[in-house]
Amino acid sequence: MSAYSITTRGLAGRKVPQGTLTAMGALLFGSSEQGAWYDPSDLSTLFQDSAGTTPVTAMEQFVGLILDKSKGLVLGPELVVSQDLTTWTSGGVFGNWGPSTATASVLTSTSTSGSRHVRFACTPGTTITASAMGSMAGIATGARLAIAFGTSGYAYISVVHVTTTSTSPTQLRVIGTAPSNAAFCEIVVRADGASGSQATFTDVSAKELPSNHASQATSTKRGRVSRRVNWLPATETFSGYTLNGATVPTDGAFDGSAILRLQENASTGDHRAYAIMIGLPAGAKMRAVVYAKHGTGNRRLALFETNRGGARFDLTTGLAFTDNFGTAANMTAASDGMWKCQVDIPLGVAQTSAVLQFRLVEGSSTTGYTGDGASHVLLSKPSFTLAIDTHLPYQWVNTSTDYDADPAKFPAFGLRDGVDDSISSSTGGGGAAGFFFSSIVTPLGSAGTNRTLFSDAGTNTGYIVRLNTSNQLELSAGNGTAYTTIATSGTLAVSATDVVQAWDDGTNLNVKIGNGLTASIARPAVAAGTAGYTLGQDNGASTGYFNGRSYSEIYRKDSGLTQSQREAVAVYQRQKARMP
Amino acid sequence: MTKERTLIVTAGFQPLAAQLCASLSSAGAGMLTTPLSPTGIAPATHYISAGPIGDDFAAILPCTSVDAEGTVTTRPGDVAVVEALAAQAGITLPAGTIAALFAAIDVSEQGPWAAMARLGVTVVQEAL
């Protein structure tokens, strides 16, 4: 569902003012209020690079630019007044790009990498999106479209560009934001290559794309977008699993998924398949599920994590028996004679990897035995998910990037690694009259450390929202000399999901997790922080990295919103995360 | 195309490694800024970056792999190519510097948390 099509359906009992649940943009930003609205489920707002040249097209791709939807992604007026390249200025001084001759749409370099440009004034923080259909010909090595920013004369400070090597017309697009000292912007087209290189450009356009778009120029610091909730390396085959004393061929289908035949061989010892998963949230409560029934013989199925245990399932009687730390084991009769077998397995407090075993066992024994070479159990739809994701449907997995990413089934989230991932906007920070930030997050690690969600902090200035070392939500506001801080009494533990809201209503600083109590403290005379802000990291420092999922981030500058607005945001964000 | 890598470099080589990353790719500027130490308390003994890097960049760096049994293998980096690229970028280095850098940097296919655990370091935390 588009975020623009939120309705009041199903919300009548949630004490949300029905009239305010219009589109989020109109609700919070309808009167040109400053802020940001980031929606990782909207792929049209995501780009793999910070210059917006490569759209995000699939889950698990990294995000270098996320567009802010608070202004509705409405473009400004056309800034390229003439498509006729003969009216453009020859040369593009940035990087000594050379001169050219031109017809209306064909550029011919008269030295190395000939170019032409149009220039217009711009203010710092202005985001420009430029597009064209481009192609190269002859000896050219590329056709390039660029946005260059400068201060005055021919003093340039930054450039973003995109190049095609196609000889057929190719859509080119690039997005750039004017640095803090920029005074002009140039749209540049260029034929890469030696003198005589040619490139054709049509439909050249440049328009302002207002709002506080967030980007990350450093590739390793980009988070990814994901809908992955099933941690198993594969589900339709046991590719990537280790097999001991067993084979696992496919053997038909069940409910749209493959049936895997876990069959013992005649060896003495274990008869099992197991998968190793790393990067799990330490201490997380996991749920293992598989559909199973007897094939040949009457072996029981054990489903357990090597260090923490799990359960054994009697596929004849429908009785489940927990082992070690396994809890809530149960079996439910399903179609085609299958049993849905599930068990909850809490990981150890420092455990960040798991070995999930699908094992044949003899009677009540859990030790190895001599196989008969024929007995087998049929398995289907295996999953290993965080307990918070168990309300979601089964998710098939072929590889780490090929899995069921149906938007109708699974929420999208931004995933930050807690090591160096963050994203920032060079504009939109520096509020002092009020503040609102709301996100729905799932911390996936780094418990016991400060994890920053939003910051426009300078030196004892601006606002900081973070999960602190005690997993409390914390809002700090600086008055230029010191910070005033308020923290929730409740906590948001690792591998839990909830809405976190922090706001300055002009009287108090306030924080709230989910439906918990609001904690408040009198606000200081807030000193404005930096012009921009950072999400997922301390502003201007290489610390405070957030480790986990973020399904939605909404920020308002200079306002704490009304209670009904805050509640509407929380309802919207719960929907984005498909919270039950 | 990119490859996912975790880079952990000792503090002494961090300035050079960061400079080389920035010179090899515009998207490499700003790498290796997150401080690490064995206790999570400053001073930093190492610095880390984790995420996608260009295929060509990954190809010339060393690469450590850890298999399911925990066996660690390391493919050496291409010292000569990196020396040439450094020279091309105007970075003048005494002979043997890149080889020493490669000895001081751990580049792996592991995720950042697994790589840090293997090397016995964690992220340095700073107060507000």
Interface residues (C-beta under 8 A of the other chain):
Chain A: D49 S50 F62 G64 A217 T218 S219 T220 K221 R222 T242 I276 I278 G279 T352 S353 D417 G418 V419 D420 D421 G445 S446 T449 N450 I464 T469 S476 Y483 T485 D538 A541 S542 T543 G544 Y545
Chain B: T2 R5 L7 S25 S26 A27 G28 A29 G30 M31 T33 T34 P35 G40 I48 S49 A50 G51 P52 I53 G54 A68 Q110 G111 P112 W113 A114 M116 A117 V123 V124 Q125 E126 A127 L128
